[in-house]
Amino acid sequence: MEKQYYTWEEVREHNNEESMWVVADNKVYDVTKFWKRHPGGSYLVKSKAATDVSKHKTMHSTKALKKWKEYHIGYTTTND
């Protein structure tokens, strides 16, 4: 399977309840179907939509980090 790459401009378009992406460690995650079920509260994910959440990813348990893999859709093209 070929890797999918997204620009930050593309990522920033996904900042609402209908299409919500986040980025961690240059990996793009589509959390549209998950944000309402986040154990810490949906507002945590919604407030970080279309941003780099790398520092927040490190706060998750091993079990939670495995869940992240389900939502991984690609990579960012740059670190801007």
C-alpha positions, 0 to 999 in steps of 0.5 A: 500500500502506498503511503498517503501524504497531506500538506498542513493546508489540507490538514487544516481543512479538517477542523470541524465535527464532520471531518476532524483530523489531528497530527502527531509525530508527522502522522495524520489521524482522522478522528471524525468517528472517535472524538465524541467517544474520547474518554477524557471528553470530546472537547479535548479532541475538538479543541485540538482539531487540525493541529499537532498533538504530538505532546498530548499523544505521549500522555496516553497508555499503551492500550490507547496508543494501539487505538491510535493506529486505527485512525492513522490515514497518512503523513504530513509533508512538512513540519510547518 
